[in-house]
């Protein structure tokens, strides 16, 4: 079975391809020669995931899914949240976003945070959402060199490694994206 992931993010494509069962073949937007940017203009993770899936479904008319993810830091009133990928006003590199998070947390005792991913799937029957969440904490310095985004500063509850230090098999098993994708895969089955 081929499945279209409405993403051009190579990190996400690699991560999701490791989560999918071997019976599913992942197709990305680059495979369809789609290189346009889809602005994330909604104010919720659910809204952005649906927006991306709707754009691609409308353009190609084939079943597809999209996702959106946010890091919600308790001491920062849920920031960066839906703006996680574009939190810094002038620079959207994750290194800069991580620096901003660590700076804003430097005098805070509460380091609790959670990641949330929403997968939006569209086919000729309609739209459906799948959510995954993982709770944890933000550490004060970067650790690990795998993963992407905020992975080097996030330790999930019950573990002593950041997502960036974990083998991909473990991260994909317990992560927010992994949990949302498991629900999605079960739905497809």
N, C-alpha and C positions, 0 to 999 in steps of 0.2 A: 504494500500500500504506500503510495506517495502522499506526502502531506506538505502543504505550503506554509512556511513560517514567514509572516510579514515582517521581516527584519533584514537589515543590511549589516547589523553588528556582528562581526566575525566571532567575537568572544561568546556572545549568546548562542550563535549558530553551533559552535563547537560544543558548548555545554549541553544544549538541548539534544544534539545528535547523540551524545553519550547517555542521555536519559531515556531516549526512545528505544523500544524493543527492536531487535534486528529485523522484524517483519515490516518495519516502517522506514521509508526512505525520506529524509528531510530535503526539501527544496527551499532555497532562500530567494530573496528578491533579485540578487545578482544573477541567479540561474535563469531568471526571466528577463534579464537585461533591464530591470527597473532600478534606476539610480536616483530618482527624485527624493527629496527630503519630505517627510510627512511631519509637519510641525505638531508638537504635542501642546495643544492649546487648551485642553480641558483642565479643570481644577481638582480632579480626582484621578487616582491610578486606574480605576475602572473605566472612567471616561476616556483616558488616553489609549488604553488597550483597545477599547471598542472603536475609537476613531481610526486607529491604524488598520484594524481588521476591515472596517467598512470601506475605507479608501481602496484597499487591495481587492476586496471582493467585488466592489463596483467596477473596478478597472478590468479584472481578469475573469470574473464570473465563476471562479472555482472555489471550493471550500478552502478556508484558510484560518490561521490563528495568529494572533499578535499578543504581545505581553507588555506590561509596564511594571516597574519595580520602584519602590521607594524605601529609604532608610528613615525611620522615625525615632528621633532621640528625645527621650522624656524630658530631660533638663532644658531642652531647647524648644519646649512646647510643640514637639512633633516635627521640628525642622530636621533635615531639609524636605522630608516627605515627598510629595508629588514633584518637587523641583530638584530631586537628588542629582540628576544628570546635568542640570544647568543652574546650580545653586549660586555659584560665584557670578557676579554681575558681568565681569569682563572676560572671563576665561572658563571654558567648559571642560577643561582637562580634570580628570578625577584627582590628580595630584593636588591641584589647587583647591578642589572641594574638600579633600581630606585635611589639608592645612587649615582651612576655614573651620572645619568641625573641631579639630584639636585645639585651635585658638579659642573658640567659643566655649569649650569645655574645660579649659585649663584650671579654673578656680571652682569647678563644680564637683561635688562629691558623688552625686547621682550620675552614673554612667549607663543606666539602663536604656536599651534601644531595641527595636525590632525591625526586621526586613519584612516587607509584604510584596508579593507578586500576584498580579491578576492576569490570567490567560483568558482572552476573548476568542471564541470560536464562532465562525459564521459559515452556514451552508444553506441549502435551499429550504431547510426546515425552520431557520431562524438563528437567533443569537443566544449564546450561553456563556456564563462566566465561571471560572474556577479560581479559587484563591488559595494561596499558600503563605504561611507566616512562620517566622522563627524568631524567638526572643533571645536576647543576649545582652552584651555590654560592649561599650567602646573603650579600647585601651588607649594609653597615652602616647604610644609611638608605633610606627609601622613594624609589622612582623610578617615574614613570608614573601614569596615572590611568584606564587601562582594565583589563579583567579583574576579578578578585575574589579574595577570600581572601588568600593569601600572595604573590600575583603581583607586588606592588611590591618584594619583597625577593629574588626568585629569578631568577637568570640561568642559563639552560640552557647546558651545555657547547657551545662552538663559536660562541657569540653574545656580543655585548656589551650587549644590551638585556635588561631584565627582561621577564617576561611582560606586565606592565602597560604597557610601552612599545611592545610589538609590535603591528602590525596584526593583527586577529583572524584573518585568513586564514593568516598565518605561524604564530601561536600554535597554531591548531587543527591545522595540518599536523605540528608537531613535539611537541606537548604529550603528556603522559601520557594524558589523556582522549581526545585525538585518536587516539593509537596504539591504545588499547583499542577505541575505536569503529570504527576501520578494520578490525580483526579481526572485530568483531561484524557489521559490514556485509558483509564478505566471506562470513561464515558464512550470513547470510540470503540472499545471492545464490545 
